[in-house]
Amino acid sequence: MKKITVFLLMCMLFTIGSAAGKKKITDKEYNGEYVRSTNTFTYKKDNLIFKDKILTYQLQDNSELLNGIYEFIGQNYGVTDDDIIGLNVVGKVSGGTLVVTKITNYRVPEYKMNNQEAENSETSTDTEIPSDKPNIE
């Protein structure tokens, strides 16, 4: 009788412990594109068997890094709120909102990077070094 009660007690503790561990919601990493003017984050969900899905969510930034990122790339590369930037974020989806806890990486649009390089090359090639000596050939 004593063995049966100990066995039942152990089984009860095991089921309670395993049930408590299943309630934990973990964050997932999402790689996609973000447009600040519409506050939409779009990413492609890879499915192995079925056709890939493109999902769109509203973004809620709990990391508070997104404003700083936009300020930096706006000053250095001329990115506006209507431009599409690439974001790698960690967070969870609740309803139609992606709640971001961490931004791991961002990507400036290629055409903005090329414009910045073109401006730098134009300014460096247009400058002439004045010479005090006449050019005699």
Helices and strands as residue ranges (DSSP letters): H 2-21, E 28-35, E 40-45, E 53-61, H 66-77, E 84-94, E 97-107, H 110-126
